[in-house]
Amino acid sequence: MAGFPTPPEERGSLELLARAKEGEDQAWNELFERYHDELLFSIRRRLGPALRQVLQSEDIFQSVALEAFRDLPRFEPRHEGGLRAFLHKLVLNKIRDRADTYGAQKRRGAVPLSESLAARLVAPGYHEAERYEALEQALDRLPSEMAELLVRRKLDGESYAEIAADLGKSEAALRKVYSRGLARLCLIMAGKQP
């Protein structure tokens, strides 16, 4: 809805994860491809204009991907959407780390990945560039709090309760802002709102 990506089908992702844990390189590659664009989008969105001046989205993406793939063998799903939430939390943590020490060097000591996966990490641009760039531009036209709420719900999969506790607002108020935000985003993306 409103240009946001449809989350990858969880069962298929978990099957790929199980195969990857057994050492199948192709499964790692397929799993990476499933989450590529939305993780890169999440990074670009979270950096914002100020941090984009000193940090490269692609650098953080590469680091997040390496960390995620290093930690995935220990990941055990506890709820629907758990894998996606795990990956998005890695993104947020990595951005916080980088924001604290912007300009930091690439992670050292990362476990080696298959050559094909490592090659994909060298220059990670969007696979669906037109879609994600349009979504970025549309979100930039919304008030920042509204855009952030949409991203936290649609991409990060956070509940209203989690967001309300974090922001000190009621769930009912957030639901209203979310509904208005989705409606405005749809109009912007359809070219019906200047």
C-alpha positions in Angstrom: 0.0 0.0 0.0 1.1 3.5 -0.8 4.3 2.4 -2.4 5.7 0.6 0.6 7.3 -2.8 -0.2 5.4 -5.9 0.5 7.3 -7.8 3.2 8.9 -11.0 2.0 6.9 -14.1 2.7 8.1 -15.2 6.1 7.9 -19.0 5.6 10.0 -18.8 2.5 12.6 -16.6 4.3 12.7 -19.0 7.3 13.2 -22.0 4.9 16.1 -20.1 3.2 17.5 -19.3 6.7 17.4 -23.0 7.6 19.2 -24.0 4.4 21.7 -21.2 4.9 22.4 -22.4 8.4 23.3 -25.8 6.9 25.9 -24.0 4.8 24.2 -23.5 1.5 25.6 -20.4 -0.1 22.8 -20.0 -2.6 20.3 -19.7 0.3 22.4 -16.9 1.8 22.3 -15.1 -1.5 18.5 -15.5 -2.0 17.8 -14.4 1.6 20.0 -11.3 1.1 18.1 -10.5 -2.2 14.8 -10.7 -0.4 15.6 -8.0 2.0 18.1 -5.9 -0.1 15.9 -3.0 -1.2 13.9 -2.5 2.0 17.0 -2.5 4.2 18.8 -0.1 1.9 15.7 2.1 2.0 15.4 1.9 5.7 19.0 3.0 6.1 18.6 5.9 3.7 15.4 7.0 5.5 17.0 6.8 8.9 20.1 8.7 8.0 18.3 11.8 6.9 19.9 14.7 5.1 22.4 15.7 7.8 23.9 12.3 8.3 23.9 11.6 4.6 26.4 14.4 4.3 29.0 12.5 6.4 27.9 8.8 6.0 27.3 6.7 3.0 24.1 4.6 3.0 25.8 1.9 1.0 28.7 1.7 3.5 26.2 1.2 6.4 24.2 -1.2 4.3 27.3 -3.3 3.6 28.2 -3.3 7.3 24.6 -4.2 8.4 24.4 -7.0 5.8 27.7 -8.5 7.0 26.7 -8.3 10.6 23.2 -9.7 9.9 24.6 -12.6 8.0 27.2 -13.2 10.7 24.4 -13.3 13.4 21.7 -15.1 11.4 22.9 -18.6 12.3 22.0 -17.8 16.0 18.7 -16.2 15.1 15.6 -18.1 16.2 12.1 -16.7 15.3 9.9 -16.0 18.2 6.9 -14.4 16.3 5.6 -13.7 12.9 7.8 -11.1 11.2 10.7 -11.8 13.7 13.4 -12.1 11.0 12.4 -8.9 9.3 12.3 -7.1 12.7 15.7 -8.5 13.6 17.2 -7.2 10.4 15.6 -3.7 10.8 16.9 -3.5 14.4 20.4 -4.2 13.1 19.9 -1.3 10.7 18.9 1.1 13.5 21.7 -0.1 15.8 24.3 0.3 13.0 23.1 3.8 12.2 23.3 4.8 15.9 26.8 3.4 16.0 27.9 5.2 12.9 26.2 8.5 13.9 28.3 8.4 17.1 31.5 7.8 15.2 30.7 9.0 11.7 33.4 8.4 9.2 34.3 5.2 11.0 36.2 2.6 9.0 34.5 -0.5 7.7 34.0 -3.2 10.2 37.0 -5.4 10.9 36.9 -9.1 11.5 33.6 -9.8 9.7 33.2 -13.5 8.8 33.8 -14.2 5.1 30.8 -14.6 2.9 30.5 -16.5 -0.3 32.2 -14.6 -3.2 28.9 -14.0 -5.0 27.3 -12.4 -1.9 30.4 -10.4 -1.1 30.4 -9.1 -4.7 26.7 -8.0 -4.3 27.7 -6.0 -1.3 30.3 -3.9 -3.1 27.9 -1.5 -4.8 24.4 -2.0 -3.4 22.0 0.2 -5.2 18.2 -0.4 -5.3 17.1 -3.2 -7.6 13.7 -1.4 -7.9 15.2 2.1 -8.0 12.2 3.9 -9.4 9.9 2.6 -6.8 12.1 3.3 -3.8 13.2 6.7 -5.0 9.6 7.7 -5.5 8.7 6.5 -2.0 11.7 8.5 -0.6 10.6 11.6 -2.3 7.0 11.2 -1.2 7.9 10.6 2.4 10.1 13.7 2.3 7.0 15.7 1.5 5.2 14.6 4.7 5.8 16.1 8.1 8.8 14.3 9.6 6.9 12.8 12.5 4.2 11.4 10.2 6.8 9.9 7.8 8.7 8.4 10.7 5.5 6.7 12.0 4.7 5.3 8.6 8.3 3.9 8.3 8.2 2.4 11.8 4.8 0.7 11.2 5.2 -0.4 7.5 9.0 -1.2 7.4 10.1 -1.9 10.9 6.9 -3.7 11.9 6.6 -1.9 15.2 3.3 -2.1 17.0 1.3 1.0 18.0 2.0 0.1 21.6 5.8 0.1 21.1 5.7 3.4 19.2 3.3 5.0 21.7 5.6 4.0 24.6 8.6 5.4 22.9 6.9 8.7 21.9 4.8 9.2 25.0 1.6 9.4 22.9 -1.6 7.4 22.9 -2.1 4.5 20.5 -5.4 6.1 19.4 -3.6 9.3 18.4 -0.9 7.4 16.5 -3.6 5.4 14.6 -5.2 8.6 13.4 -1.8 10.1 12.4 -1.0 6.9 10.6 -4.2 6.8 8.7 -3.9 10.4 7.6 -0.3 9.8 6.7 -1.1 6.8 4.5 -3.8 8.8 2.8 -1.5 11.7 2.1 1.2 9.4 0.9 -1.1 7.7 -1.6 -2.2 11.1 -2.9 1.4 12.3 -3.3 2.5 9.1 -5.0 -0.5 9.3 -7.4 0.4 12.9 -8.3 -2.8 14.3 -6.8 -1.2 16.4 -4.1 1.3 19.2 -4.9 
